[in-house]
Amino acid sequence: MGKKKRNGLQKQKIDSNPGSSWSIAILHVPKGLDLDLQRNEDIISSMHDDILSHVISFLPFKSAVQTSFLSTRWKDLWKRNFPERKGTIDEAFAAISSFLHGYSDSYSGRQPTVNWGFKFNLGKLGFITVTAEPDKALHLDFSNVKHEFPWRFDWFLDISGLSYRTWFYQKPSSLSVKVKTLHLKSVSSTFSRAVSSMVTNFKFLESLTVENCQGLRSLKLDAGANSRLKRLTILDCQQLESLHLDVYSLQSFRFRGKLLSFQRSYANSPWSRDWPWFCGFHLEDAMLDFRQGPQCSKIGSSGFSSFFRGYKDVKSLTLSGWIFEPLVYPMLQSHPYPWGLKFNSLIELWWIDHAKERFNSDALISFLKLCPRLIRLYITIDPKSCRRANTMTNYSVQVASVSRLEDLKVVKLEGFPNEKEEIMLGKRLKQEFHVEPVIIAKSNYLNCARVMVKAPAANEQPKQGEDSYKFIEARVEHLYGLGPKHLHMCI
């Protein structure tokens, strides 16, 4: 008896689109079959932290950082052997400056690379973790500093680049040359001025991340025309109410938190008043994760439209479903050109929504009609996501929209209340856009997925002219190649 038969497995192919050569190979998982999902004994995890930390110190920097994602225990192992310094806040920033000036990009493959960074002990306040990457990046982590009184503060960061005069006639400082990527975590009012002063020296900054800054009320970034800033990420700043950007070359904008007030410097120019639909970012990567709801009371005056207008060239997008009716739909109605607000370059969309018992897909379907080249669709139902009552029953808009998503290959579902809701959405997608993508839902089995297939369910008679569907438990070969995680799911 062959191995397949002993394991009770049956292999078949399911066509994602009848008539096409593209298909997915799956292995059926009979009920009650364990399918060898038991994990083997983990010898490495039984080692002492000091041993693991020493082993990690021989890895290249990026590989060492990636070990922090293995588990909670591994989170800080790569920083365990950092040397420690002591002193005041002023001495801490002097030490950071000195460290950057003396930092060397030459690493030996045979020696431990513990000169990635250091910890600066501030006594009773805690300590700052400083990490410098070989590819000219700096990470300042203040999360281990105690903040007895997290005062609210407004933060101004001057990240303007070198002017042409400075570039040709003056020699830039060594500090300016070394920092292209900056990650600021848990900066408080105590350190904001010192950080701002330091950032003015980073004239070649291309990427900026601001994360979990408690007490931060407003953030203004002045990049200027000479700035090289291309990527801006703002994560989990819970008290942030307004964001003012003077940035012209941004290609990636990622935001996770409450919907806040957006402002841009061009908004006061006569050109923007005459041509409002042509004053936006030209982003390729946009993450608008507003599942926590609005921060401002007047959503319509948040300035969201001034940002969203420049998203038509975006290739990867994350969007919270609740903002469609109050913010996106009015833009569709008021757009002067029917062809103007379409996402012709969008290939992957992550849609985050709320559903208690039934998922209302009207807003999603309306938005998909603006995405003619979509290849991968990810839908996450988060019970903690903001929920706004739909006041409209019809989102019909007099704009050009697509009736068929010819390129849609895969739809991944997560968090749905029940399988019935998953099937209802799958059927509606197929009916609305006349396409047969592979629809995958999360499975309880390791390396498995539930795949929606065309087959009558038990004791169910399909309606005339309507196909019946069900989900089957399956092991999917090359699942990552078929439906890799959305770019923003790893943040």
FIGU-248722 format. One record per residue (C-alpha): x, y, z. Coordinates in steps of 0.02 Angstrom, whole numbers, plus 50000, padded with zeros to 5 digits. Layout:
REM FIGU-248722
(r (X, Y, Z));
...
REM end
This chain:
REM FIGU-248722
(r (50000, 50000, 50000));
(r (50074, 50168, 49947));
(r (50114, 50311, 50062));
(r (49973, 50419, 49994));
(r (49845, 50285, 50029));
(r (49912, 50250, 50204));
(r (49894, 50433, 50250));
(r (49722, 50445, 50174));
(r (49772, 50590, 50061));
(r (49700, 50631, 49892));
(r (49784, 50754, 49776));
(r (49691, 50855, 49647));
(r (49698, 51020, 49554));
(r (49570, 51157, 49569));
(r (49562, 51280, 49426));
(r (49555, 51460, 49485));
(r (49478, 51516, 49322));
(r (49399, 51392, 49203));
(r (49483, 51397, 49034));
(r (49649, 51458, 49103));
(r (49807, 51359, 49133));
(r (49831, 51431, 49307));
(r (49783, 51313, 49447));
(r (49820, 51266, 49626));
(r (49872, 51094, 49686));
(r (49801, 51041, 49854));
(r (49804, 50890, 49966));
(r (49640, 50844, 50049));
(r (49646, 50827, 50238));
(r (49519, 50701, 50301));
(r (49436, 50740, 50466));
(r (49527, 50677, 50618));
(r (49691, 50657, 50524));
(r (49837, 50734, 50618));
(r (49943, 50745, 50459));
(r (50106, 50742, 50559));
(r (50079, 50917, 50625));
(r (50161, 50878, 50790));
(r (50318, 50982, 50815));
(r (50483, 50899, 50844));
(r (50582, 50934, 51001));
(r (50665, 51105, 50990));
(r (50846, 51084, 51045));
(r (50898, 51263, 51009));
(r (50766, 51338, 51122));
(r (50830, 51233, 51267));
(r (50996, 51326, 51263));
(r (51036, 51463, 51388));
(r (51006, 51643, 51335));
(r (51190, 51687, 51351));
(r (51238, 51549, 51229));
(r (51105, 51600, 51103));
(r (51155, 51782, 51116));
(r (51336, 51736, 51083));
(r (51287, 51634, 50929));
(r (51180, 51776, 50863));
(r (51326, 51897, 50879));
(r (51413, 51808, 50734));
(r (51266, 51836, 50616));
(r (51252, 51980, 50492));
(r (51153, 52124, 50565));
(r (50991, 52097, 50470));
(r (50990, 51911, 50509));
(r (51018, 51948, 50693));
(r (50871, 52069, 50697));
(r (50759, 51941, 50612));
(r (50784, 51820, 50757));
(r (50679, 51939, 50864));
(r (50525, 51882, 50767));
(r (50544, 51698, 50814));
(r (50458, 51712, 50983));
(r (50438, 51823, 51136));
(r (50594, 51747, 51213));
(r (50700, 51790, 51061));
(r (50638, 51969, 51050));
(r (50788, 52053, 51135));
(r (50919, 51915, 51129));
(r (51015, 51998, 50988));
(r (51038, 52154, 51098));
(r (51083, 52059, 51257));
(r (51271, 52083, 51244));
(r (51268, 52268, 51201));
(r (51397, 52367, 51302));
(r (51324, 52484, 51433));
(r (51366, 52665, 51466));
(r (51305, 52780, 51605));
(r (51271, 52965, 51625));
(r (51146, 53106, 51604));
(r (51027, 53141, 51460));
(r (51148, 53266, 51382));
(r (51289, 53140, 51397));
(r (51179, 53009, 51316));
(r (51156, 53111, 51157));
(r (51340, 53157, 51157));
(r (51378, 52971, 51164));
(r (51259, 52937, 51018));
(r (51344, 53071, 50914));
(r (51516, 53003, 50958));
(r (51460, 52826, 50917));
(r (51398, 52878, 50745));
(r (51556, 52975, 50706));
(r (51665, 52827, 50753));
(r (51553, 52694, 50676));
(r (51637, 52582, 50549));
(r (51551, 52485, 50410));
(r (51691, 52357, 50401));
(r (51640, 52192, 50481));
(r (51738, 52033, 50494));
(r (51645, 51873, 50458));
(r (51741, 51781, 50594));
(r (51721, 51905, 50738));
(r (51567, 51941, 50843));
(r (51481, 52101, 50785));
(r (51429, 52168, 50955));
(r (51470, 52345, 50899));
(r (51295, 52358, 50825));
(r (51249, 52474, 50967));
(r (51248, 52506, 51154));
(r (51135, 52539, 51303));
(r (51145, 52705, 51394));
(r (51096, 52692, 51578));
(r (51008, 52848, 51645));
(r (50998, 52783, 51822));
(r (50824, 52782, 51897));
(r (50749, 52840, 51732));
(r (50797, 52678, 51644));
(r (50901, 52658, 51487));
(r (50906, 52703, 51303));
(r (50948, 52571, 51172));
(r (51049, 52634, 51025));
(r (51068, 52526, 50870));
(r (51163, 52569, 50712));
(r (51150, 52459, 50557));
(r (51291, 52432, 50434));
(r (51184, 52504, 50294));
(r (51182, 52677, 50374));
(r (51028, 52664, 50485));
(r (50998, 52720, 50663));
(r (50870, 52653, 50788));
(r (50838, 52748, 50952));
(r (50727, 52655, 51075));
(r (50665, 52749, 51230));
(r (50535, 52618, 51280));
(r (50636, 52566, 51433));
(r (50637, 52744, 51503));
(r (50514, 52778, 51643));
(r (50394, 52922, 51612));
(r (50305, 52968, 51774));
(r (50222, 53118, 51692));
(r (50202, 53090, 51504));
(r (50169, 53272, 51460));
(r (50082, 53313, 51297));
(r (50198, 53393, 51171));
(r (50207, 53460, 50994));
(r (50354, 53400, 50891));
(r (50442, 53484, 50747));
(r (50571, 53389, 50643));
(r (50678, 53478, 50515));
(r (50733, 53345, 50391));
(r (50775, 53458, 50245));
(r (50914, 53394, 50136));
(r (51074, 53477, 50077));
(r (51053, 53627, 49964));
(r (51147, 53630, 49800));
(r (51261, 53766, 49869));
(r (51307, 53659, 50019));
(r (51330, 53506, 49909));
(r (51453, 53589, 49791));
(r (51542, 53716, 49901));
(r (51539, 53644, 50076));
(r (51589, 53475, 50143));
(r (51444, 53388, 50233));
(r (51478, 53325, 50407));
(r (51518, 53142, 50431));
(r (51360, 53125, 50535));
(r (51253, 53183, 50389));
(r (51327, 53052, 50274));
(r (51297, 52905, 50389));
(r (51112, 52909, 50428));
(r (50988, 52866, 50290));
(r (50860, 52769, 50392));
(r (50799, 52830, 50562));
(r (50682, 52737, 50682));
(r (50622, 52834, 50835));
(r (50527, 52731, 50963));
(r (50439, 52794, 51121));
(r (50510, 52971, 51115));
(r (50433, 53078, 51253));
(r (50429, 53264, 51289));
(r (50588, 53242, 51391));
(r (50691, 53191, 51240));
(r (50597, 53274, 51095));
(r (50705, 53431, 51084));
(r (50869, 53335, 51092));
(r (50809, 53216, 50956));
(r (50751, 53363, 50848));
(r (50923, 53444, 50864));
(r (51008, 53282, 50813));
(r (50894, 53252, 50663));
(r (50942, 53419, 50584));
(r (51112, 53340, 50546));
(r (51038, 53195, 50447));
(r (51039, 53277, 50277));
(r (51031, 53114, 50180));
(r (50881, 53040, 50271));
(r (50776, 52930, 50157));
(r (50666, 52837, 50281));
(r (50588, 52894, 50446));
(r (50485, 52791, 50570));
(r (50401, 52866, 50723));
(r (50327, 52734, 50838));
(r (50230, 52729, 51000));
(r (50269, 52907, 51058));
(r (50155, 52931, 51208));
(r (50100, 53111, 51236));
(r (50137, 53164, 51057));
(r (49996, 53284, 51010));
(r (50053, 53354, 50843));
(r (50195, 53314, 50723));
(r (50263, 53431, 50591));
(r (50392, 53373, 50465));
(r (50484, 53502, 50363));
(r (50574, 53409, 50225));
(r (50589, 53549, 50099));
(r (50624, 53537, 49914));
(r (50800, 53466, 49940));
(r (50747, 53324, 50053));
(r (50778, 53143, 50003));
(r (50641, 53075, 50115));
(r (50547, 52939, 50022));
(r (50471, 52832, 50160));
(r (50373, 52891, 50312));
(r (50297, 52773, 50441));
(r (50197, 52825, 50594));
(r (50137, 52687, 50710));
(r (50033, 52681, 50869));
(r (50049, 52861, 50929));
(r (49884, 52857, 51023));
(r (49872, 53043, 51069));
(r (49924, 53109, 50898));
(r (49792, 53232, 50837));
(r (49871, 53318, 50687));
(r (50006, 53285, 50557));
(r (50080, 53427, 50454));
(r (50192, 53377, 50309));
(r (50303, 53481, 50199));
(r (50365, 53336, 50094));
(r (50376, 53326, 49905));
(r (50462, 53163, 49858));
(r (50368, 53038, 49967));
(r (50343, 52866, 49890));
(r (50285, 52768, 50042));
(r (50169, 52826, 50182));
(r (50117, 52703, 50318));
(r (50005, 52753, 50461));
(r (49927, 52648, 50599));
(r (49822, 52734, 50731));
(r (49670, 52845, 50746));
(r (49612, 52953, 50602));
(r (49689, 53124, 50632));
(r (49695, 53296, 50553));
(r (49806, 53300, 50398));
(r (49887, 53459, 50335));
(r (50002, 53493, 50189));
(r (50100, 53650, 50152));
(r (50037, 53667, 49973));
(r (49857, 53684, 50038));
(r (49878, 53873, 50055));
(r (49950, 53901, 49882));
(r (49844, 53980, 49742));
(r (49892, 53834, 49628));
(r (49813, 53708, 49746));
(r (49651, 53807, 49754));
(r (49637, 53812, 49564));
(r (49690, 53631, 49535));
(r (49647, 53535, 49695));
(r (49643, 53365, 49611));
(r (49822, 53376, 49552));
(r (49901, 53418, 49720));
(r (49941, 53255, 49803));
(r (50076, 53128, 49838));
(r (50127, 53008, 49703));
(r (50139, 52858, 49818));
(r (50174, 52679, 49771));
(r (50146, 52610, 49946));
(r (50009, 52674, 50064));
(r (49948, 52604, 50228));
(r (49796, 52688, 50307));
(r (49755, 52578, 50456));
(r (49624, 52680, 50548));
(r (49537, 52532, 50629));
(r (49549, 52621, 50798));
(r (49425, 52751, 50738));
(r (49432, 52940, 50725));
(r (49538, 53052, 50837));
(r (49454, 53212, 50776));
(r (49270, 53248, 50807));
(r (49237, 53322, 50634));
(r (49288, 53185, 50514));
(r (49244, 53283, 50358));
(r (49368, 53421, 50402));
(r (49514, 53303, 50436));
(r (49603, 53349, 50274));
(r (49602, 53167, 50221));
(r (49556, 53207, 50041));
(r (49716, 53308, 50015));
(r (49815, 53149, 50049));
(r (49702, 53025, 49962));
(r (49704, 53118, 49796));
(r (49883, 53067, 49764));
(r (49852, 52882, 49794));
(r (49793, 52839, 49619));
(r (49965, 52771, 49570));
(r (49983, 52664, 49726));
(r (50028, 52481, 49702));
(r (50002, 52416, 49878));
(r (49863, 52488, 49987));
(r (49789, 52456, 50159));
(r (49622, 52536, 50197));
(r (49500, 52532, 50342));
(r (49325, 52498, 50280));
(r (49234, 52619, 50396));
(r (49310, 52773, 50312));
(r (49232, 52734, 50142));
(r (49062, 52814, 50172));
(r (49113, 52973, 50263));
(r (49275, 53009, 50169));
(r (49303, 52911, 50008));
(r (49126, 52909, 49937));
(r (49104, 53099, 49943));
(r (49265, 53115, 49842));
(r (49193, 53001, 49708));
(r (49037, 53107, 49696));
(r (49130, 53273, 49685));
(r (49269, 53221, 49567));
(r (49260, 53330, 49409));
(r (49323, 53192, 49293));
(r (49244, 53017, 49289));
(r (49411, 52936, 49249));
(r (49511, 53035, 49377));
(r (49494, 52932, 49536));
(r (49538, 52756, 49484));
(r (49679, 52649, 49553));
(r (49749, 52583, 49390));
(r (49915, 52529, 49468));
(r (49845, 52444, 49623));
(r (49890, 52259, 49627));
(r (49863, 52214, 49811));
(r (49733, 52280, 49933));
(r (49713, 52243, 50118));
(r (49537, 52288, 50173));
(r (49509, 52295, 50363));
(r (49329, 52298, 50423));
(r (49209, 52255, 50563));
(r (49074, 52123, 50569));
(r (48981, 52054, 50718));
(r (48861, 51930, 50639));
(r (48848, 51985, 50458));
(r (48978, 52068, 50348));
(r (48911, 52212, 50242));
(r (49018, 52207, 50085));
(r (48937, 52354, 49993));
(r (49079, 52476, 50027));
(r (49211, 52347, 49979));
(r (49125, 52304, 49815));
(r (49108, 52489, 49771));
(r (49292, 52519, 49803));
(r (49345, 52365, 49703));
(r (49258, 52439, 49552));
(r (49395, 52572, 49553));
(r (49536, 52442, 49548));
(r (49542, 52366, 49373));
(r (49715, 52286, 49390));
(r (49697, 52208, 49562));
(r (49786, 52039, 49581));
(r (49776, 51999, 49767));
(r (49639, 52046, 49890));
(r (49655, 52024, 50078));
(r (49504, 52048, 50190));
(r (49523, 52051, 50379));
(r (49375, 52060, 50497));
(r (49434, 52134, 50662));
(r (49302, 52136, 50801));
(r (49398, 52280, 50883));
(r (49393, 52385, 50726));
(r (49292, 52545, 50724));
(r (49111, 52519, 50673));
(r (49003, 52654, 50596));
(r (48822, 52625, 50551));
(r (48793, 52629, 50364));
(r (48668, 52766, 50323));
(r (48666, 52725, 50137));
(r (48591, 52575, 50050));
(r (48662, 52615, 49879));
(r (48838, 52673, 49836));
(r (48803, 52700, 49652));
(r (48912, 52840, 49585));
(r (48916, 52916, 49412));
(r (49098, 52874, 49382));
(r (49183, 52752, 49266));
(r (49202, 52583, 49352));
(r (49254, 52409, 49304));
(r (49132, 52265, 49288));
(r (49266, 52131, 49283));
(r (49426, 52106, 49382));
(r (49517, 52003, 49251));
(r (49683, 51998, 49346));
(r (49614, 51947, 49516));
(r (49699, 51784, 49561));
(r (49677, 51758, 49748));
(r (49567, 51819, 49890));
(r (49622, 51785, 50070));
(r (49493, 51795, 50211));
(r (49528, 51809, 50396));
(r (49422, 51836, 50551));
(r (49249, 51810, 50474));
(r (49109, 51769, 50598));
(r (49068, 51604, 50513));
(r (49091, 51504, 50355));
(r (48923, 51558, 50287));
(r (48981, 51739, 50280));
(r (49140, 51686, 50191));
(r (49043, 51593, 50058));
(r (48920, 51736, 50035));
(r (49063, 51858, 50003));
(r (49151, 51736, 49886));
(r (48994, 51712, 49784));
(r (48963, 51899, 49773));
(r (49139, 51933, 49712));
(r (49119, 51802, 49576));
(r (48949, 51871, 49525));
(r (48995, 52055, 49528));
(r (49159, 52042, 49434));
(r (49134, 51883, 49329));
(r (49296, 51806, 49389));
(r (49348, 51645, 49474));
(r (49491, 51684, 49595));
(r (49555, 51559, 49721));
(r (49471, 51603, 49886));
(r (49570, 51550, 50039));
(r (49521, 51561, 50222));
(r (49622, 51528, 50378));
(r (49636, 51348, 50440));
(r (49666, 51275, 50611));
(r (49796, 51157, 50537));
(r (49978, 51203, 50517));
(r (50030, 51236, 50336));
(r (49850, 51213, 50281));
(r (49710, 51322, 50218));
(r (49525, 51311, 50184));
(r (49491, 51330, 49999));
(r (49322, 51375, 49928));
(r (49269, 51254, 49792));
(r (49117, 51234, 49681));
(r (49025, 51085, 49753));
(r (48851, 51060, 49827));
(r (48848, 51050, 50015));
(r (48764, 50906, 50105));
(r (48573, 50910, 50105));
(r (48572, 51073, 50009));
(r (48487, 51102, 49842));
(r (48563, 51248, 49746));
(r (48446, 51376, 49670));
(r (48416, 51368, 49485));
(r (48555, 51455, 49389));
(r (48662, 51474, 49546));
(r (48813, 51371, 49594));
(r (48838, 51302, 49767));
(r (49004, 51317, 49859));
(r (49089, 51249, 50011));
(r (49259, 51257, 50096));
(r (49372, 51106, 50103));
(r (49519, 51083, 50220));
(r (49677, 51071, 50116));
(r (49864, 51075, 50118));
(r (49917, 51201, 49989));
(r (50078, 51176, 49894));
(r (50178, 51336, 49873));
(r (50050, 51435, 49971));
(r (50167, 51582, 49991));
(r (50193, 51597, 49804));
(r (50006, 51592, 49775));
(r (49955, 51714, 49910));
(r (50100, 51793, 50004));
(r (50062, 51903, 50152));
(r (50016, 52080, 50112));
(r (50164, 52197, 50124));
(r (50091, 52287, 50275));
(r (50044, 52133, 50376));
(r (50224, 52114, 50435));
(r (50231, 52287, 50514));
REM end
